[in-house]
Amino acid sequence: MRLFKFVLIFALLFIPFTIHAAVYPVRNSNSNGVKEYKLKNGLKVLIIEDHKAPLATFQIWYRVGSKDEPRGKTGISHLLEHMMFKGTPKYGSKVFSNIIQRNGGTDNAHTTKDYTMYHQTLSSDRIGLSIELEADRMRNLLLDPKEVMNERNVVMEERRMRYEDDPQSSLYEEVISAAFKAHPYQWPVIGWMSDIASIERKELYRYYRSYYSPDNAFIVISGDVNAKDVLPKIKKNFGNIKPSKRNVIKDGTEEPQQSGERRVYLKKEAELPYILMAYHVPSFPHEDSFALDVLSTILSAGKSSRLYKGIVHEKGLALNVFADYSGFHRDPFLFVFGGTAAPKKNIEDIEKAIYYEIEKVKKEMPSEREIQKAKNQIEASFVFAQDSTYSRAFYVGMFEMLGNWRLMEKYLEGIRKVKPEDVQAAAKKYLVDDNKTVGILVPTKAVRSE
């Protein structure tokens, strides 16, 4: 959970509002906390008032990502994200971003395996622009056939540049697709090339109508705003949008337990060998997720971490090495190790060195001091992000995506309770041979044409 190492404590103070609402003030914060509302059409609204600077961030999260895609149409979520900037009858192609920029703001979006999120940060007195523009494209997207074809080609080129021409990204795709045999996490977010090429306008429109609706979305607004001023604007623009009558069957596939090591090799033009090792692990809020989070910090947070000191600094085997626990997923995901071999060093020696560090944790519990240091690092990263309206909104939105934004409190409580024996037990339970998938990049030399 490298992106989400933070501390935030909520006091549960329940205050009713005219719309279905609850307020949970944050202790030791300069804001008034998170205010929650829900419109009749199912759209949830979370507002975080913070008046330190005249800025505001608007985010709208849709509960749809690559895991929700139909088989054979991987990448459709990401392509739809691109098309959301291609206009409505009221605002033409690229007009959305131009309006935000002309008003001194920035905007962007991203798609993951679990969700798609659109966001703008701008002067707080212009927040109404975000509300109006996002409501318009929630229900009125044009999806012009020519634009769909053009953007499909753009995404295919993006895939070539970012994945097929990048050896390490290609290896990551190979490892993930080998680690998952049943669950749709096996699919890359950008999609497989042949699937992207097959997506037609009618399929994209059906997907849009199925998932882009108020009952499958929520809004997070953070910054110099007042809920009593913002809510009427949200009700006016979003309140009349009807919930989707979609007949979508959510994929409930569970990945079966792995019962033996899987290993893949990728031969590709590259300078140095590279290795990835992935172990199946539970996601937050599973009781073991907290210990796994602390374990990843002990192993890989900074140059004083075990992996860097042992493999890069002392043995000189690798240029870089890491461990990452991706615990904030809707379903169980992976604990990943990786590293790039130093020149003239063998990738097999790096693999052995990583196993050595794993076994060391299993045989000898980390010290109380090491555990506390890891907890401090997790806390400090969020303290650093406190002044960002985007980050505050993002963290609230992430936990809401996982079930409810109030889960932040459970996460922090769990981290603080982690003991050395918990970390050791997690390593023994999950970092085992039968539960791992190994991928090795074998560099090849470029073939030069005469």
N, C-alpha and C positions, 0 to 999 in steps of 0.2 A: 504493500500500500504506500509506495514511495511518495505519491502525490498528496497523500492525505494524513501526514503525520502532524497532528495538531491536538490542542486542548481547548475545550469549550464547555462550560458548565451551565445547565439550565435550571432555573428554579421554577417549579410548577405553580404558577399563579393563574387561576382560571377566571377569565373575565368575559361575560357574554356581550355579543354585538347584535345589531339588528339583522345582519345576515349571519348565517351559520358561521361562527367564528370562535376562536380561542386565542389567548395571548400568553406567551411564555417568555417573560423577561430573562435576559442574560445577565448573570452576576459578573462583576468586574469587566463590564463593557460600557462603551460610550454610546451604545445604541439603546433603543427601547425594546429590543428583542424581536422575535418572530411573531407576526400576527397572521393568523390563518383564516381564510374565508373560502366558501364554496358556493358557486352559482348553481342555479337549478338544473342547468344542462350538464352538470358534473365537473365543470372546470374548477380546479382548486387554485387559489391564489395565496401566495406567501409573501408577506411584505416585511422588510427589515429596515426600519428607519434609522438613519445614521446621518446626522447633520453637520459633520466635521468639514465637509467640502461640498460645493454646489454641483455635485455629480450624481448620476444614478445609472445603475445597470438594470437592463430588462433582459430576462431570459425566459424562453418558452421551451419546455421539455416535452418531447413526445415519447411515449413508452413503446418505441419500436426501433429495433436495430437489426443487425445481420442475423441474429438468432431467430428472428421472426419471419425470415424470408422463405418463400416456397422453394422447394428443391428444384434446381435447374435455373433459378433466377437470382443467384447470388449477386450481390452488389446493387440490387434495386433500391435499397434504403439510401445508399450513398449517392446514387444517381438522382434520386428524388430530392435529396438535399441540394444538389447542384441546380435542379430545375426550380427550386423555390425562389431563386434569384432571377428567374427568366420571365417574370411578369404576370399580371392579371389584366382584365379589361380596363381597370382604372389606372394602373401603374404598369408601364411597359417594361420590357426586358432591361435589367440592370438599373432601373429607376430607383428601386428600393435602396440600394447602397449609395447611389448618388445623393438622394435626399438626406440620408443620415450624415454623409460626409459634408454636404453643404451646410449642415447645421452643427458642424464641429464635432461630430461623433465618429465612432468606429463600429463596425459590425462584422460578424463572422458566424460560422456554424461548424459543427463537427458531428460525425456519425461514429458510433461504437458498436460493439456486439450487442449491447443492451438498450441503447437509446439514441435519439437524435436531438440535438439542442441548438437553438438559434439565439444569438445574443447581440445586444447593442449597449454601448456605454456612451453617454452624452450628457450635456448640461441638464440638470434636473428639471428645469422649466420646460424642456422639450420632450419629456417622457411620453407625452401624449402622442407624439409621432410614432414611437415604437408600438404603442398600443393599437393605433389605427392601422398601421402597415401590417403588423403581424395578424390581426384579425382578418384583414382583407385576404392575405394569402393562405390563411387556414381554410378558406372555403371557396375562393375564386381563382385558383391557379389555372393559367391558360393551358400549359403543356402543349404548346404549338408543335405539330409533328416535325417541322424542320428544325426547331430548337432542340427537340428531343434527340434527333439524329446527330446534330452537331455536338451536343453535350455528351452524348454517348461516345463519340470519337475522342472528345477531350479526356473523358475518364479512362478510356482504353490507353491513351498516350500516357496519362498519369500513372497507370498501372505499369506500363513498360519502364518508365523512368524511375519510379520509386521502389519497385519490387523486382521486376524481371531483370533489370540492369543493375540491381544492388544485390550482391551475393549474400550478405548477411540477412537482409530482409527476405530473400528467397529461402534461406535456410530456416528462418523463423516460420514461414508458411509451411514448409515441409514438416517441421517438428510438430506444430499445432495440429495439422491434418492427420499426422500419425498418432498423436497422443489421444485424440478423440475419434472414436469409431462410430458412435451413434449420435452424440449430441451435436447440434448445429454450431457450436463453438468451433468446430473443425473448419468452418468456412471463413475465408478472409473477408474483412469488412468491405474492402474495395471490390470483392467478387473475383471469380475466375474469368479469364479473358473470354472464353466461348460463351459464358452466361451473359456477360455484359453485352456482347455483340447481339445477343438474341432478344434483348428487352425491347418491346414495342410500346408505342404510345398508349394503347388500350390497356396494357398490363400495368403500366406506370399509373394511369388514371385510376384504375380499380384499386391499386395499392394505396394511393393517396386518399381516396374516398373511404377506404376501410380503416386507416390508422390515424389520419390527420383530422381529429375531431375533438371537441372540448372534453368529452368523457375519457379520452385517452391521452390527455395532456395536463400540464400544470404550469403556472407562471410563478417566477420568483423575481421580485423587484427589491433591489438593495440600494440605499443611498439617501440623498437629501430629498425625501418625499414624505408626504403625510397620507396615511391610509384613507382618511376621510375625503381627500381630494382625488386620489387615484382611483378608488373603487368605483365611483360613478362613471368614470371614463371606461373602465374595464367592462362594466355592466352594459354600457351603451354599445360598445363595439363587439363584444363577445357574447353578450347575454342572449341574443336572438339566433345564434348559431346552434342548429339542432344536433343532438348526439348522433353518432353514426349508427345506422341500422345494419352494421356489418355482420356477416356470418363467417367470422374468422375463428378457426380452431387453433388456439395457442398450442405450440409444440410443448408437450409435457415429457419429452424423451429424457430419460436419465442415463448418464454414461455408466455402463457396467463396470464393475471393479476390474482393474487391470491385473493380469495374473502372469506377467512375465515381461522382461525388458524388451523394448522395441528400439531399433536402431536404424537410422537412415543416413545415407551419404549423399552429398550433393557435389558434383564436379562442375566447377564454374570458374571462369576467368577471374582471378583474384591474386592479390599480392601475398597474403598470409593465411594460414589455416585458422579456423574459427570453430568453436564448439558451443552447443546449447544442450542443456540437460533439464528436462521438465518432469516434475512430480505432481501427481494429482493431489489436491488439497481442498478442504472446505472453504467456503467464502463466509464473510461476515453476515450474520451475527453468530455463527457457530462458535461454541465454547473454545475450540482450539484455534480460532482465527487470531486471537489476541497474542498468544504465544508465538505463532508463526510470524506475525508482524514484528515482534521484538527480535525473533531469531534472524529475520532478514536484515534488520538494522545492525545487529551484532556482527554479522558476517560481512556486510557490504556498505556500511555508511561511512564514507570518507577514507582517507589514507591511514587512519589508525585502526580500521576494521581488520578482522582476521584474514579475509581473503586477500586484500591488498598487501598487508604486511607479509603474509606467508608466501604468496605466489608471485607477486610483482616485485616487492622491495627486497625480500631476503633471497629468494631463489632465482629471480630474474627470468622466470619462464614465460611470462605474459606481458603484453603491453597494457592490457586492461583485463579486469575480471569483475564479475558482479553476481549478486543474488537478488532476486526481486520476487516479492510475494504480491500477486495481484488479487487481493482479497475482496475488492469492491466490485463484485459481479452479482448478477441476479441468481446465477447457479454456480456450483463449484467449478473452480478454474485450476490454475497451476502455480507452483513454486518453481521459478526458473533460475538456473545458473548459466553463466556464459563467460567466454573469454577469448581474446585474440592472442595467438602465439607470438612471442617475440621472434625477431629474425633468427633463423637457424635453430629454433627450438621446436621440439616435437609436440604436437597437439595431444598425443597420448600421455605425455608427462603432465600436462595441465589437467587432464581428466583425473589422473591419479592424485594430483595435488588437491583438487577439489574434494575428492572422496576422503582424503586424509583429514581435511578440515571438518567434513561432515561427521566422520567417525570420532573425531576429537570431542565434539559436542556430545555425542552419544555416550562416550566413556567417562567424561568428566563434566559436571555441571558448570555452567558459567558462574562467575562470582557475583555476589550481590552488587558489587561496585559496577561490574560490566552491565548487569541488567538495568541498574538505575541510570547509567549513562545512556543506554539505548532509549529508555523512557524519556529522559530529558531531551534527547534529539527529536523524538516524535513530537513532544510538546512544543519545542522551540520553533519548528517549521510552521506551525499554525500561528504562533505569536507574531512571526515575521509577516504573515499574510493578513494580519488584522486590519491594516489600513486600506486594503483593496476592496472596493465595493464588489468587483467581479468575483473575487475569491470567496467572500462571505456568501454571496448568492450561490456560487457553484457548490460549496460544501453543503449548504442547506438542500440544494437541488439533488445532489448525489445521494444523500440519505433518504430523501423523499422517493427517489427512484428505487431504492432498495426496499422500500416499504413504508417508511414514515420518517420525516425529518427529525423527530424526537429520538430516533435511534442514535443520534450523536451522543446523547448522554450515556447510553449503554456501551457504546464503543469506548468512550473515555474511561468509564468505570472498569471495563474489562482490561484495558491496557494497564491501568494502575495496579491491578490485582495480580499481574503476572509475576511468577516466582521462578527462580532458577530451575527448579524441578519440572515446571510446566514447559519450559523451553526444551529441556532435554527430552521429556516425554514426547513432545511434538516431533522432534527430529527422529526419534526411534520409531514412531508410529508411521510417519509419512515418507521420510527420506530413505526409502528401501529400494533394493534393486528391482523387485517385481513391479514397482509402482512408477518406474521411470521410463522416459523416452529420450534417447540421445541422438543428436544430429551433429554431423561433422562436415564442415566445408573443406573440400579437397581442391586446392588451387590448381588451375590449369593455365598454360601459357596461351596467349592469343595466337590465332592462326593468321599469318599475314599473307595476303594475296599478292602475287607477283605483278 
